[in-house]
Amino acid sequence: MGKTNYLTRENNTQKVYLTEDTIDIINLLNENYPYIIDSIKKEDIILKSEECNLFKELVFDNKLVGFCSYDFSREFMTAALNNIYILPEFRGNKLFKEELEKTMVEHNKPSIMEPTRFLIELLIKYDYAKKINDNIVASAIELIVPGKHVIANKDIKNEEELSTHFYDLNICSPIHILDIEECLIAYSLALNDDIIRYDCLENRSKLNAGYFEEIKELFI
């Protein structure tokens, strides 16, 4: 295996791309960060979103070691993290935590778009989330799921964006109670990372009325 020729950044300075339009993340990686996109392909990782309007380099020890991307709103000063990738050999250096804290300083309302269970467990590790019981987590950071990926335990007419502070580790999904009397609970489609890493489809196959009644009783 050849030695990686890392891009270097003096004084750990991040390069940031911000636009009112959209950034094609795959094209940007191919053109400017070939060893990053090669590593993503090697791990068989599928990006949650291939577009953003805020793209930031992740730098460690003056080396370019990853990136993160956001759906950013200048009007509302919100930044929803939709991708983060760090080269395997540089994981464990709290780069996610540092980036999260920078976002808190720079924007009024940071959030995470379609968080994986791995990211939720990092939030727990860094004290930004806490387990309520064995599987339900309360997060200080808002969790968002786009409307087209929202499903529920009962029929719903319009799938609107899911915005919540709660997450179910068993099914690897943010959860939101739409109607507590009717026990109507929204959650999200499974993500590839959670299917591969946690085999969440097995737990999802066991979902029944009793499972959601337990969530209802917990929130009551």
N, C-alpha and C positions, 0 to 999 in steps of 0.2 A: 504494500500500500504506500503510495507516494505521500510526501510531506505536504500538509496544507499550507499554502501561501496566504495567510490571513491578511485581509485589508487592515491597515493600522489607522488609529485615530489618536492624535496627540492629546494628552491630558484627558483621555476618556471622553472626548467630545462626541456627542451624537449628531448625526446628520438627520434632518427632519424634512419630510415632504408634506406640504399642506396645500390643498387646492379646493376651490369651490365646486369643481366637477368631481370626477372619480379617477382613482388611480387603479390601473390594472396590476395587481400584485404579482401575478405570475410573470408578466412581461418585465416588470421592474426587477424581479429577482434574476431572471434569465440574463438581462442586460448588464446588471451591476453587481450581482452577488452570486456568481455561478456555483461556488462551493456550498452556499446555503441551500440553494434549490437542489443540488445534487444530494445533500444530506437528507432533505425532506423526502425525495424520491426513494432513497435507500431505505428509509424507515417506513415506506408505504403510507405516509401521512397525507391525508386529504385536507386541505385548508377548509375551514368552516365557511369562509367568505373569500372570493377572489377579487373583491373590490373594496376600496376604502377611500376616504378623503384625507386621512392623516396616517402617515407611515413614519415610523421612528426606528433607527438603528439601535441595537443593543450592544454595548461595548463593555468589555472586561479586560483589565490589564492592558489597555490601549489596543486591544484586538477587536475587530468586528466579529461577534459570535452569534448574532441572531437578529431578530426584528420583532416588532409588534405593530399592529395596525388597528385603526379606530374608525368608527362612524362618528364623526365630529360635527357638532352644531355650534357655530359661532354665535348664533342668535341666543341660544339658551345656555351657552357655555357648558355643554355636556359632552362627554367623551365615552363612547361605549366600545370597550375592547372587543374586537372580533377575531383577532388571531394573535398568538404569541408563539414564537419558535426560538429555541436556544439549542445550539449544537450540543450533542450528548456529552462531550467531554468537558463542557463548561456548566452543566447543570449542577445545582446544589450550592451556587454562589449567591443566592437570594436576589437574583436579577429581577425576577417577577415582583418580589416585595418592593424593591427599590423603584421599579417602574410604576407600581401601583401608588406608592407614596408621592412620587413626582406628579402623577395625574391628579391626586387629591389637592396638591398645592396649586397646580396650574388651572384646574377647572372646578367649578362649583359642585358638579354632580358626576363623579365617575361611576361607571357601571360595566358589567361584563355581558357581552352578547353570547348566548348559548354556551354557558360554561360547561366544561367537561367535569367529570367527577374528580379528576386529578387536580384541576384548578381549585375546586371546592375544598379538597383536602389540604391544599396549600394555604387557603384562606383560614382554615381551622388551625393549621400549624402556626400561622403568623398572627393569630388572635383577632382576625377580622370576621370570623364566623365561629359558631359554637353549636355542638350537637345538643338538641333538646331531648332526644331519646336515641335509641340504637341506630335509627335511620334518618330521622328528620333533623335538618340543620337550619339554623337561623343565621343569615348573613348580614353584616353591616353594609356590604356593597350590594347595590341593586342588581338583580339578575333579569335579563331580558331575552325573550324568545320572539322572533318575528311571527306575524300572524299565520303565514303559510305553513309554519311548523308546529302550530298549537293544535293539540287534540284534547279530548276530555273523556271522562268515564261515561258520559251520556251525550246524546246528540246536542250539538250547539249550532245555532243558525249562522252566526258570523264569527269566524276565527279572528279575533283582534289580537294585537300584540300583547304578549304576556309579560307583565312587570311585577316582580315579587321579590321578597327577601327570604324565601324558604326553598329548600332543596331536599329531595328524597334520594338518599344514597342507594337504596335498593333498586330503584328503577333508573337511576342516573339522570335525574331531571329536576328542573325547577318546578314547583307546584304552586297553585293559586286556587283558593276556594272562591268560585264564582257565585255559588248560592249554598249557604251552609244548611238551610232548612231542607233543601232538595238533595243535599250531599253531591253537588255538582262541582267537580274538581278538574281544573285544567292542568295539563303537563305538556311535555314536548316530545317530538319524534326522537328516536334514538340516534346518537352521534356515532360515527364510525370508530372514533377513539374509544368510546365506552363499550361498544360491541366487542372490540378486539381485546381491550385491556381488562374489562370487568365482566364480560359475558352478560351484559344487562338484559339481553333478549330472553334469557331463561327466567329471570325474575318477572319480566313484563308478561310472559306467558301465563304466570300464576295470578295475575291481577283478577280480583273478583269484587263483588259488592262489599264483602266483609273487610277487605283491605282498605277500601276508601271510607268505610264507616269508622274504622280505627283512626284514620286521619281526622275525620270530622269530630270525633269525640276528643281527640287531643287538642284541637283548636278551641272547642267549646270550653 
